[in-house]
């Protein structure tokens, strides 16, 4: 509630507009705006050609209000507070996680900047909080008291609640891993942060891995786990398999399928899945382990009965259709269904890149031949030249058997010649655009198997916001203890999940859009603290007139803005 407040300074009166709200069971001043002296107020009132209502302060409203609408459907604060009861003064454990998640959803920055960021928003009229508690020290103090076991309980209860919000799923889940860089110093003890190759090229920084499983239909997360990045994907998958199975069963389905990548393939993993009566798998298989499959002639492939292929066939573009060839084979101790796919578009792109790299290697060989002929030092031994050629091929990720190198020695000099190995080149080209899928879902059609495998890209789409500068960004990780890092990951996963729920709700309206686009639109909707020339005693807060897009999003959540007031439909 807003009201005028008078202060006497050096015997003179000065006026402020104050807003109060209930915070932790007490009425507190949550916002204060300086107006000025009585003369200033008089001038505001009698100024000519001014509207009846003047803005005193404008705060960001739309995106934060929208994030809170998702919280009202999920209730992560209640979930966390039921596991970690409030201790002492200030926000509860659940509120600390929630305000961190809101911040990540809308405009991710450091915890140090969080109070200042919230001060520019209308948080006190949406979900009042003591902002002085939401600083980096407050978070470190609060999160340091949360154990790994507590986080597991929270995550399980959270995903159970999220599962209740989705439509009945088909029992198919997608699993993948990625990594994030940290700013942890080399000498700081950490079981999670390890220095390994980073997918963003920041190999000099310590990394932390994240595994994520999402429902194929809704793309809601059902399990996540942070782990030391120096652990191979197959080991991570083996360690998490029982937890993943439990997470899938939360969907209420009895017949479950897990779609994974070739990095998770290991005999012990599939032996463990075989022992689970209700869990099946679809996995990609490394082509270099099955040369006989990727070298299968294309005349054995047939177009898949997919919507995109149907359109291509109607347009007379059969040569662009996605093709597949189905067979069986023994893998990991049992007979499995095998599907080899061929994508002409992918094959064309790879062929173009291949031809460019082949030409680069040929030019390098011409240079090498000239250097050898000139008798340059360190180029007089055949094995040294072959090693340089192999290194050149490795630089451009090409095999070294595409050219045959020949050497002749005469009068103490060495001569070099080379030519293309067309047999090897033809075999290499034959692999382009082909992928191998292996599954124990023998009763599924080829189209169902291929589509499920292609949908695994949806997990990568879930990871993309986590590396977005403005939306649910997890990196850089500025926390320096494993406990607070795990809490940081949970808050980011909450933000990712809430963003996906937002997309899911909007997908059922006439205005489907990504969470990123939705937040961009709603960030521009402000809440105004206003001064009325007709009433100088009670300033009031109104919401800006929404744009058509903002009004549509608000309506999707059952509200409308009428004369600056948010009302339920």
C-alpha positions in Angstrom: 0.0 0.0 0.0 1.4 3.4 -0.9 1.1 6.6 1.2 2.7 10.0 1.6 5.3 10.3 4.3 6.6 13.6 5.8 10.1 13.9 7.2 11.5 17.0 8.9 15.1 17.9 8.0 16.7 21.0 9.5 13.3 22.2 10.5 11.8 21.9 6.9 9.3 19.3 5.7 10.1 17.0 2.9 7.8 14.4 1.4 8.3 10.8 0.2 6.0 8.1 -1.2 6.3 5.0 0.8 5.0 1.5 0.0 4.6 -1.1 2.7 4.0 -4.9 2.6 3.9 -7.9 4.9 7.4 -9.4 5.0 8.0 -12.3 7.4 4.8 -11.6 9.2 5.6 -7.9 9.8 4.6 -4.7 8.0 7.7 -3.2 6.5 8.6 -0.3 4.1 9.6 -2.0 0.9 9.9 1.0 -1.4 10.5 4.7 -0.9 10.6 7.4 -3.5 11.6 11.0 -2.8 9.1 13.7 -4.0 10.4 16.9 -2.5 9.3 19.9 -0.6 5.7 21.2 -0.3 6.5 23.7 -3.1 7.5 20.8 -5.4 4.2 19.1 -4.7 2.3 22.3 -5.3 4.1 22.7 -8.7 3.3 19.2 -9.7 -0.3 19.8 -9.0 -0.7 23.1 -10.8 1.6 22.4 -13.8 -0.2 23.1 -17.0 -0.9 20.6 -19.7 0.0 17.6 -17.5 -2.2 14.5 -17.4 -4.3 13.7 -14.5 -1.9 10.9 -13.5 1.9 11.4 -13.5 4.5 8.6 -13.1 6.7 8.8 -10.0 8.5 5.5 -10.5 8.5 2.7 -13.1 9.5 -0.8 -12.1 9.8 -4.0 -14.2 6.7 -6.1 -13.6 5.6 -8.5 -16.5 8.4 -11.1 -16.5 8.5 -11.4 -12.8 4.8 -11.7 -12.4 4.7 -14.4 -15.1 7.5 -16.4 -13.3 5.4 -16.2 -10.1 2.4 -17.5 -11.9 4.4 -20.7 -12.6 5.4 -20.9 -9.0 1.8 -20.7 -7.9 1.2 -23.8 -10.0 4.2 -25.7 -8.7 4.9 -24.4 -5.2 8.7 -25.1 -4.9 8.8 -22.9 -1.8 6.3 -25.1 0.0 8.2 -28.2 -1.2 11.6 -27.0 0.1 10.2 -25.6 3.3 8.6 -28.9 4.2 12.0 -30.6 3.9 14.1 -27.7 5.3 12.1 -25.8 8.0 12.8 -22.1 8.4 15.6 -21.2 10.8 16.0 -17.7 12.2 15.0 -14.5 10.6 14.8 -13.6 6.9 13.6 -15.5 3.9 13.1 -19.3 4.2 15.2 -21.9 2.4 12.5 -22.2 -0.2 12.4 -18.5 -0.8 16.1 -18.3 -1.3 15.9 -21.0 -4.0 12.8 -19.4 -5.6 14.3 -15.8 -5.8 17.4 -17.3 -7.3 15.3 -19.3 -9.9 13.3 -16.2 -10.8 16.5 -14.2 -11.3 17.8 -17.0 -13.6 14.6 -17.2 -15.5 14.5 -13.5 -16.4 18.0 -11.9 -16.4 20.7 -14.1 -14.9 23.6 -12.3 -13.2 25.7 -12.9 -10.1 24.3 -13.3 -6.6 26.2 -10.1 -5.7 24.0 -8.1 -8.1 20.8 -9.8 -7.2 19.5 -7.3 -4.6 20.1 -4.4 -6.9 18.4 -6.2 -9.7 15.3 -7.0 -7.7 15.2 -3.4 -6.4 14.4 -2.3 -10.0 11.5 -4.7 -10.2 8.0 -4.7 -8.7 8.9 -7.7 -6.6 7.4 -6.1 -3.5 3.9 -5.9 -5.1 4.2 -9.5 -6.5 6.0 -11.5 -3.8 7.4 -9.2 -1.0 10.8 -10.0 0.4 13.6 -8.5 2.5 16.0 -7.6 -0.3 18.9 -7.0 2.1 18.9 -10.7 2.8 19.3 -11.7 -0.8 23.0 -10.9 -1.2 25.9 -13.2 -1.9 26.7 -13.6 1.7 23.2 -14.5 2.6 23.1 -17.1 -0.1 26.4 -18.6 0.9 25.3 -18.8 4.6 21.9 -20.3 3.8 23.0 -22.8 1.1 26.0 -24.0 3.1 23.5 -25.5 5.5 21.8 -27.7 2.8 23.1 -31.2 2.5 23.3 -33.4 -0.7 20.7 -35.7 0.8 18.4 -32.7 1.3 18.8 -31.7 -2.3 17.9 -35.2 -3.5 14.7 -35.2 -1.4 13.8 -31.7 -2.8 14.5 -32.8 -6.4 12.4 -35.9 -6.0 9.4 -34.1 -4.6 9.8 -31.3 -7.1 9.7 -33.6 -10.1 6.8 -35.5 -8.7 4.9 -32.2 -8.6 6.0 -31.3 -12.1 4.8 -34.7 -13.4 1.3 -33.9 -12.1 1.1 -30.8 -14.4 1.7 -32.6 -17.7 -0.6 -34.5 -20.0 -0.3 -38.3 -19.9 3.1 -39.1 -21.3 4.0 -41.9 -23.7 6.7 -43.3 -21.3 9.6 -42.2 -23.5 12.4 -40.2 -22.0 15.5 -38.5 -23.4 18.9 -38.4 -21.6 22.0 -36.4 -22.3 25.0 -34.7 -20.6 26.9 -31.4 -20.9 29.4 -29.4 -19.0 29.8 -25.9 -17.6 32.9 -23.9 -16.7 33.5 -22.5 -13.3 35.7 -19.7 -11.9 37.0 -21.8 -9.1 40.8 -21.3 -8.5 43.0 -24.3 -9.1 44.0 -24.6 -5.4 40.4 -24.6 -4.2 39.3 -28.1 -3.0 36.4 -29.5 -5.0 35.2 -33.0 -5.8 33.0 -31.6 -8.6 35.2 -29.1 -10.5 37.8 -30.7 -12.8 39.9 -29.4 -15.6 39.0 -31.3 -18.8 37.9 -30.4 -22.3 35.0 -28.0 -22.3 32.3 -28.0 -25.1 32.6 -24.2 -25.2 36.3 -24.2 -25.7 37.2 -23.0 -22.2 39.6 -25.9 -21.5 41.7 -23.9 -19.1 38.9 -23.5 -16.6 37.6 -26.2 -14.2 34.4 -27.9 -15.4 31.4 -29.5 -13.8 29.2 -32.0 -15.7 25.4 -32.0 -15.7 23.2 -35.0 -16.7 19.5 -34.3 -17.6 16.6 -36.5 -18.4 13.4 -35.0 -19.9 10.0 -36.4 -20.9 9.9 -36.7 -24.6 6.3 -35.4 -24.9 6.3 -32.4 -22.5 10.1 -31.9 -22.3 9.7 -31.5 -18.5 12.8 -32.5 -16.6 12.4 -35.7 -14.6 15.9 -36.1 -13.2 19.2 -34.2 -13.1 22.6 -34.9 -11.5 25.8 -32.9 -11.3 29.1 -34.8 -11.4 32.8 -34.4 -11.9 33.4 -33.8 -15.6 36.4 -36.2 -15.7 34.0 -39.1 -15.4 33.1 -40.7 -18.7 29.5 -40.6 -19.9 29.1 -44.3 -19.8 30.2 -44.4 -16.1 27.9 -41.5 -15.3 25.0 -43.3 -17.0 25.8 -46.5 -15.1 25.9 -44.7 -11.8 22.5 -42.9 -12.5 20.6 -45.8 -14.1 18.6 -46.8 -11.0 17.7 -43.2 -10.3 16.7 -42.6 -13.9 14.4 -45.6 -13.8 12.8 -44.3 -10.6 12.4 -40.9 -12.2 10.7 -42.4 -15.3 8.3 -44.4 -13.1 7.1 -41.2 -11.5 5.3 -40.6 -14.8 2.8 -43.4 -13.9 3.7 -45.4 -17.0 4.5 -49.1 -16.8 6.2 -49.4 -20.2 9.3 -47.1 -20.3 11.8 -46.2 -23.0 15.1 -44.3 -22.5 16.8 -42.7 -25.5 20.5 -42.2 -25.0 23.6 -41.4 -27.1 26.5 -43.6 -28.1 28.7 -42.1 -25.3 26.6 -44.1 -22.7 27.1 -47.4 -24.5 28.8 -50.1 -22.3 28.0 -53.8 -22.0 27.3 -53.5 -18.2 24.8 -50.7 -18.8 22.7 -52.7 -21.2 22.9 -55.8 -19.1 21.5 -53.7 -16.2 18.6 -52.5 -18.5 17.9 -56.0 -19.6 17.2 -56.9 -16.0 14.6 -54.1 -15.7 11.3 -55.6 -17.0 9.7 -52.2 -17.5 12.6 -50.3 -19.1 13.7 -50.4 -22.7 16.3 -48.4 -24.7 17.1 -46.8 -28.0 20.8 -45.8 -28.5 23.0 -44.5 -31.2 26.0 -46.7 -32.2 29.4 -45.6 -33.2 29.8 -46.2 -37.0 33.5 -47.2 -36.7 32.4 -50.1 -34.6 30.1 -51.4 -37.4 31.7 -50.7 -40.7 29.6 -53.4 -42.4 26.4 -51.4 -41.5 27.5 -48.0 -42.6 28.8 -49.4 -45.9 25.4 -50.9 -46.7 24.5 -49.9 -50.3 21.9 -47.2 -50.6 19.6 -49.3 -52.8 18.6 -51.3 -49.7 17.2 -48.2 -48.0 13.6 -47.1 -48.3 11.8 -43.8 -47.5 10.3 -43.6 -44.0 6.6 -42.9 -43.7 7.1 -39.5 -41.9 5.1 -36.3 -42.4 8.2 -34.5 -43.9 8.8 -37.3 -46.3 5.2 -37.3 -47.3 5.5 -33.6 -48.3 8.7 -34.3 -50.2 7.1 -37.2 -52.1 4.1 -35.0 -53.0 6.5 -32.4 -54.4 8.3 -35.0 -56.4 11.5 -34.6 -54.4 12.0 -38.3 -53.5 15.8 -37.9 -53.6 15.6 -35.7 -50.5 13.6 -38.2 -48.3 15.0 -39.6 -45.1 15.8 -43.3 -45.7 16.2 -46.3 -43.4 17.2 -49.9 -43.5 16.2 -52.3 -40.8 17.9 -55.5 -39.7 19.0 -57.5 -36.6 22.2 -58.2 -34.9 23.8 -59.5 -31.7 24.9 -56.6 -29.5 25.8 -56.7 -25.8 24.9 -60.4 -25.4 21.5 -60.4 -27.1 19.8 -60.0 -30.4 18.7 -56.4 -31.0 16.8 -54.5 -33.6 19.2 -52.4 -35.8 18.1 -49.4 -37.9 20.5 -47.6 -40.2 19.3 -44.2 -41.4 20.5 -42.1 -44.4 19.9 -38.4 -44.6 20.7 -36.9 -48.1 20.9 -33.4 -46.8 23.5 -34.4 -44.1 25.4 -36.4 -46.7 25.6 -33.5 -49.1 26.9 -31.1 -46.3 29.5 -33.7 -45.2 30.5 -34.3 -48.9 31.1 -30.5 -49.4 33.2 -30.3 -46.2 35.0 -33.4 -47.2 36.0 -32.1 -50.7 37.3 -28.9 -49.2 39.4 -30.7 -46.6 40.7 -33.2 -49.2 41.8 -30.2 -51.4 43.6 -28.7 -48.3 45.5 -31.9 -47.7 46.5 -32.1 -51.4 47.9 -28.6 -51.3 49.8 -29.4 -48.1 51.2 -32.5 -49.8 52.4 -30.4 -52.7 54.2 -28.2 -50.2 55.7 -31.2 -48.5 56.9 -32.7 -51.8 58.7 -29.4 -52.6 60.4 -29.3 -49.2 61.5 -33.0 -49.5 62.9 -32.3 -53.0 64.8 -29.4 -51.7 66.5 -31.6 -49.1 65.4 -29.5 -46.1 66.8 -30.6 -42.7 64.4 -32.8 -40.7 62.7 -33.8 -43.9 65.1 -36.5 -44.9 63.5 -39.4 -43.2 60.4 -41.1 -44.6 58.9 -41.7 -41.2 59.2 -38.0 -40.3 57.3 -36.9 -43.4 54.6 -39.5 -42.9 54.2 -38.3 -39.3 53.8 -34.7 -40.5 51.2 -35.8 -43.0 49.3 -37.7 -40.3 49.3 -34.6 -38.1 48.0 -32.5 -40.9 45.1 -34.9 -41.4 44.4 -35.0 -37.7 44.2 -31.2 -37.7 41.3 -31.2 -40.1 39.7 -34.4 -38.7 40.4 -36.5 -41.7 41.7 -40.1 -42.0 45.3 -40.5 -43.1 44.6 -43.3 -45.6 43.0 -41.2 -48.3 46.3 -40.5 -50.0 49.1 -43.0 -50.7 52.6 -41.6 -50.1 55.6 -43.1 -52.0 59.3 -42.4 -51.5 62.3 -43.1 -53.6 65.9 -42.8 -52.6 68.7 -42.1 -55.1 72.2 -40.7 -54.7 71.5 -39.9 -51.0 68.4 -37.9 -51.8 64.8 -38.7 -51.2 62.0 -37.9 -53.6 58.3 -38.0 -52.6 55.2 -38.6 -54.7 51.5 -39.1 -53.7 48.2 -40.0 -55.3 44.6 -40.4 -54.1 43.4 -43.7 -52.9 40.0 -43.7 -54.7 38.9 -47.0 -53.0 39.4 -45.5 -49.6 37.8 -42.2 -50.6 34.7 -44.0 -52.0 34.3 -46.0 -48.8 34.6 -42.9 -46.7 32.0 -41.1 -48.8 29.6 -44.0 -48.5 29.4 -43.4 -44.7 28.1 -39.8 -45.1 24.6 -39.1 -43.8 24.3 -42.5 -42.1 23.5 -43.2 -38.5 23.1 -46.5 -36.6 20.4 -47.0 -34.0 20.1 -50.1 -31.8 17.1 -50.9 -29.6 15.3 -53.7 -27.8 12.0 -52.3 -29.0 11.5 -54.9 -31.7 7.7 -54.4 -31.6 8.1 -50.7 -32.6 7.9 -49.6 -36.2 11.0 -48.3 -37.9 9.4 -44.8 -38.0 8.8 -44.9 -34.2 12.4 -45.9 -33.5 13.9 -43.2 -35.8 11.6 -40.4 -34.5 12.4 -41.2 -30.9 16.1 -41.1 -31.6 15.8 -37.8 -33.5 13.8 -36.4 -30.6 16.8 -36.8 -28.4 17.9 -33.4 -29.9 15.2 -32.0 -27.6 17.5 -32.5 -24.6 20.0 -30.3 -26.4 17.3 -27.7 -26.7 16.8 -27.9 -22.9 20.5 -27.3 -22.4 20.5 -24.3 -24.7 18.7 -22.0 -22.3 21.2 -23.0 -19.6 23.9 -21.4 -21.7 21.9 -18.4 -22.7 23.2 -15.1 -21.3 19.7 -14.0 -20.3 17.6 -17.1 -19.6 18.5 -19.8 -17.0 22.2 -19.3 -17.5 24.2 -21.7 -15.3 27.6 -20.5 -16.2 29.9 -19.1 -15.1 29.6 -20.9 -11.8 30.8 -18.3 -9.3 30.3 -20.5 -6.2 33.4 -22.1 -4.7 32.1 -24.9 -2.5 30.5 -28.1 -3.7 27.5 -27.6 -1.4 26.6 -24.2 -2.8 27.4 -25.3 -6.4 24.8 -28.1 -6.0 22.3 -25.6 -4.7 23.1 -23.4 -7.6 22.4 -26.2 -10.0 19.1 -26.9 -8.4 18.0 -23.3 -8.7 19.0 -23.3 -12.4 17.1 -26.6 -13.0 14.0 -25.0 -11.3 14.4 -22.0 -13.7 14.7 -24.4 -16.7 11.7 -26.4 -15.6 9.6 -23.3 -15.0 10.6 -21.9 -18.4 9.5 -25.2 -20.0 6.2 -25.2 -18.1 5.6 -21.6 -19.4 6.1 -22.8 -23.0 3.9 -25.8 -22.4 1.0 -23.6 -21.2 1.4 -21.2 -24.1 1.5 -24.1 -26.6 -2.1 -24.7 -25.8 -3.1 -21.2 -26.8 -3.3 -19.3 -30.1 0.1 -17.7 -29.2 2.7 -20.5 -28.8 6.2 -19.2 -28.3 9.5 -19.9 -26.6 10.1 -18.9 -23.0 12.9 -16.7 -24.3 10.6 -14.8 -26.6 7.9 -14.6 -24.0 10.2 -13.1 -21.4 11.5 -10.6 -23.9 7.9 -9.4 -24.5 7.0 -9.4 -20.8 10.1 -7.6 -19.6 8.8 -4.4 -21.2 5.6 -4.4 -19.1 6.1 -2.1 -16.1 4.3 -1.3 -12.9 4.0 2.5 -12.2 3.8 4.3 -8.9 1.6 7.2 -9.8 0.7 10.6 -8.5 -2.8 11.9 -9.1 -3.5 15.6 -9.3 -6.9 14.9 -7.8 -5.5 13.0 -4.8 -2.2 14.1 -3.4 -2.6 12.1 -0.2 -2.7 8.5 -1.5 -0.4 7.7 -4.4 -1.2 4.4 -6.1 0.3 1.8 -8.3 -1.0 0.8 -11.7 0.2 -1.5 -14.5 1.1 0.0 -17.9 -1.3 -0.6 -20.7 -0.2 -4.0 -22.2 0.6 -4.5 -25.8 -1.6 -7.0 -27.7 1.1 -9.7 -27.3 1.4 -8.9 -23.5 -2.3 -9.0 -23.1 -2.5 -12.4 -24.9 0.1 -13.9 -22.5 -1.6 -12.4 -19.5 -4.9 -13.8 -20.7 -3.4 -17.3 -21.1 -2.9 -17.3 -17.3 -6.5 -16.2 -16.7 -6.0 -12.4 -16.1 -6.6 -9.1 -17.8 -5.5 -5.5 -17.2 -8.4 -3.1 -16.7 -7.6 0.6 -16.2 -4.2 -0.3 -14.8 -5.5 -3.0 -12.4 -4.8 -6.8 -12.9 -8.1 -8.7 -12.7 -9.0 -12.3 -13.0 -11.1 -13.3 -16.0 
